Structure formats: C-alpha cells, structure tokens
Amino acid sequence: MYTETKLKTTVALEKPRHQVGLLGGNFNPVHNGHLVVAQAVLETLGLERIDFLPSFLPPHVDVKKTIAATNRLEMLDLATRDNPNFTIEDVEIQRLGKSYTIDTMRQLNASHPDTDYYFIIGGDMVEYLPKWKDIDELMTIVRFVGVNRPHYERLSPYPIIYVDVPQLEISSSLIRKKIQLGQSIRYLLPDSVVHYIQKEELYKDDRNFL
C-alpha cells in the first residue's frame, strides 16, 4: 500500500504544467491584429492556448471611453470561436473596478496553480513596465512576452521573452474612426465581428460609450 501511494504521488508530481498565454486589452473592438499576435505567440512558444483577457476598466491615467463589457465579450467570442486554441478569460470583467495586472495574476495563480502564464504585451509597452503596480512581485508570478514593434529597442531591466510577429497597422481607434466617418472596416476584423458592429450600430456616436 505504501509503495502504491508513493508511486501515485510521484506520477502526480511529474504531471506537466499547463502553458497558457494571456493577451490583455480593452478589445474595443477586437481586430485581426490581436488575432495575428495571439497565433504567432501560441506557435512560437508552443503554448497550449491563448486566453484573451478583456479589462473592465484599464488603469490608465488618461481615462479612455469604452463600450459595455457585454458587447466586447460578444465580439471576442465571435472572433475566437473558430480557433480551438483561443479562449476568453473574463476574470477582470467579473471583478469590476480598475483592472490591475497584479490583482489578476494573483487571482489566476490561486485558481490555477498548475498553470504557467505568459503575459503578452506590445514592444512599445516594455519601457513602461517599471511603472506597473507591484511590478517586482509581478515578475515573480508571470512571464512577460514582448511582441515586436518598429522603432522600439529590446531593452529592459526585466527578463522579457521577445516574439516577432507580422506587422499589421491596425488599431481599435482606427476602426472606430473609420466607422464614424462611414468608411469600410472590411478586412480589419473578422467578418462576424463586422456584422455584429453593424447590427448593433456600435461606434457611430458617443451614445455607445461609458
């Protein structure tokens, strides 16, 4: 009995840990640039999956207007449902308040102690890491992945895993501006998200924003 119990314990300890990427953002709206980054990091690092992590309220000094979380979650679902390696992690939406990464990682690590997380940020954000809340603790509980951005040097006092991704000059702000100007957003987002935006008449004016 002792030998059998010891064997079961050894097998449990040797069970491989889950390797999961986290792509955070407001996703207002999600677009093809987000999807390209997620796929590139997934394949380059050999991760199990990428969790899209929509914020409830970004902790930026300059408050950014956004649309309701329900709309952003619906668009994320439409954009990711055909990829079995893409999922949505709504912990920040459920928690409400400002979405500090340190609070999110503490919560996720407590809920999923068998998972190693890789937090994906743009290369332009690497230089701002020293200003992140509790950054020294954060570096001990999550790995950071920096995706390349033109004109930004790969310099940081922190250990960053850099991944090269195809460059797509797409942004959520560009898409919102095009909608307000009555211009086409085709090929910038998945067709399902384009149709959802049109059906719900999102971003046409300020009435959608919180």
C-alpha positions in Angstrom: 0.0 0.0 0.0 2.8 2.4 0.9 4.6 1.7 -2.4 1.4 2.2 -4.4 0.7 5.5 -2.6 4.2 6.7 -3.2 4.0 5.8 -6.9 0.8 7.7 -7.3 2.3 10.8 -5.6 5.4 10.6 -7.9 3.2 10.4 -11.0 1.1 13.4 -9.8 4.3 15.5 -9.2 5.5 14.7 -12.7 2.3 15.8 -14.4 3.2 18.5 -16.9 2.1 22.0 -16.2 -0.2 23.9 -18.5 1.4 26.7 -20.6 -1.0 29.5 -21.3 -0.7 32.9 -22.9 -2.6 35.9 -21.7 -3.5 38.7 -24.2 -4.9 41.5 -22.3 -6.7 44.6 -23.6 -9.8 46.6 -23.9 -10.7 45.0 -27.2 -12.8 47.9 -28.2 -13.2 46.3 -30.7 -11.1 43.1 -31.1 -9.4 43.1 -34.6 -7.2 41.0 -36.8 -4.1 42.4 -35.3 -5.0 40.9 -32.0 -5.6 37.5 -33.6 -2.3 37.6 -35.5 -0.3 38.4 -32.4 -2.1 35.6 -30.4 -1.4 33.0 -33.1 2.2 34.0 -33.5 2.9 33.8 -29.8 1.0 30.5 -29.5 3.1 28.8 -32.2 6.5 30.4 -31.4 6.4 29.5 -27.7 4.4 26.2 -28.2 1.7 27.2 -25.7 -1.4 25.2 -25.0 -3.7 28.1 -25.7 -4.1 31.9 -25.6 -6.6 33.4 -23.2 -8.0 36.8 -24.3 -8.2 38.9 -21.2 -10.6 41.9 -21.6 -10.2 44.6 -19.0 -13.2 46.0 -17.2 -11.6 49.4 -16.6 -8.0 50.0 -17.8 -5.8 51.5 -15.1 -4.6 54.3 -17.3 -4.1 57.8 -16.1 -6.0 59.1 -19.1 -9.4 57.6 -18.9 -10.5 56.0 -22.1 -14.1 55.7 -23.1 -15.3 52.3 -24.0 -18.4 50.4 -24.8 -20.2 47.9 -22.4 -18.3 44.8 -21.4 -21.2 42.6 -22.8 -20.6 44.0 -26.3 -16.8 43.5 -26.1 -17.2 39.9 -24.8 -19.6 39.1 -27.6 -17.2 40.4 -30.2 -14.4 38.4 -28.6 -16.5 35.3 -28.7 -17.3 35.8 -32.4 -13.6 36.4 -33.2 -12.2 33.4 -31.4 -14.8 30.7 -31.6 -13.4 29.0 -34.7 -9.9 28.6 -33.1 -9.8 25.8 -30.5 -6.6 27.3 -29.0 -8.2 30.7 -28.3 -10.4 31.2 -25.2 -11.7 34.1 -23.2 -10.8 34.8 -19.6 -13.3 37.3 -18.1 -11.8 37.5 -14.6 -11.3 41.2 -14.8 -14.8 41.8 -16.1 -16.2 39.8 -13.2 -14.1 41.6 -10.7 -15.1 45.1 -11.8 -13.1 48.2 -10.9 -9.7 49.0 -12.3 -8.0 46.1 -13.9 -4.6 45.9 -12.4 -2.5 43.0 -13.8 -1.0 42.2 -10.4 -4.5 41.6 -9.0 -5.4 39.4 -12.0 -2.3 37.3 -11.8 -2.7 36.7 -8.0 -6.3 35.5 -8.7 -5.4 33.4 -11.7 -2.4 31.7 -10.0 -4.5 30.9 -6.9 -7.3 29.5 -9.1 -5.0 27.6 -11.4 -1.8 26.5 -9.5 -1.0 24.0 -12.2 -0.6 26.7 -14.9 2.3 28.8 -16.1 1.1 32.1 -17.6 2.8 34.2 -20.3 1.5 37.8 -20.3 1.7 39.3 -23.8 2.4 43.0 -24.3 3.4 45.2 -27.2 7.1 46.1 -27.6 6.1 49.7 -27.0 4.8 48.8 -23.6 8.0 47.2 -22.3 9.6 50.5 -21.3 6.6 51.3 -19.1 6.8 48.1 -17.0 8.7 49.8 -14.2 5.6 51.9 -13.6 3.2 48.9 -13.3 1.7 48.3 -9.9 3.8 45.9 -7.8 6.0 45.1 -10.8 8.7 43.3 -8.8 6.2 40.8 -7.4 4.5 40.6 -10.8 7.8 39.5 -12.4 8.0 36.5 -10.0 4.5 35.2 -10.8 4.2 35.6 -14.5 6.4 35.6 -17.6 6.2 38.6 -19.9 6.2 38.2 -23.7 7.0 41.3 -25.7 5.9 41.3 -29.4 8.0 43.4 -31.8 7.1 46.9 -32.6 9.0 49.1 -35.2 11.5 51.6 -33.7 11.4 50.2 -30.2 14.7 48.8 -28.8 14.6 45.5 -26.9 16.0 46.9 -23.7 14.5 46.3 -20.3 15.8 45.7 -16.8 13.3 42.8 -16.7 13.5 39.3 -18.3 11.3 39.6 -21.4 10.6 36.9 -23.9 10.5 38.6 -27.3 8.5 37.2 -30.2 8.5 38.5 -33.8 5.0 38.8 -35.3 3.8 40.0 -38.7 3.3 43.8 -38.7 -0.3 44.9 -39.2 -1.0 48.6 -38.9 -4.5 48.1 -37.3 -5.8 49.6 -34.1 -9.1 49.7 -32.4 -9.0 53.5 -32.5 -8.5 53.4 -36.3 -11.5 51.1 -36.7 -13.7 53.4 -34.5 -12.7 56.4 -36.5 -13.5 54.7 -39.8 -16.9 53.8 -38.6 -17.7 57.3 -37.5 -16.5 58.5 -41.0 -18.7 56.0 -42.7 -15.7 54.1 -44.2 -15.4 50.4 -44.7 -13.8 48.3 -41.9 -13.8 45.1 -44.0 -10.6 43.0 -43.7 -9.6 44.8 -40.5 -11.7 42.5 -38.3 -13.3 39.0 -38.7 -16.5 39.3 -40.8 -18.5 38.0 -37.9 -17.4 41.0 -35.8 -18.0 43.4 -38.7 -21.6 42.1 -39.0 -22.1 42.4 -35.2 -20.9 46.0 -35.1 -23.2 46.9 -38.0 -26.2 45.1 -36.4 -25.7 46.7 -33.1 -24.8 50.1 -34.7 -21.7 50.3 -32.5 -19.2 53.2 -32.5 -21.3 55.5 -34.7 -21.6 58.1 -32.0 -21.0 58.7 -28.3 -24.2 57.0 -27.1 -22.4 53.6 -27.1 -19.6 54.7 -24.8 -19.5 54.5 -21.0 
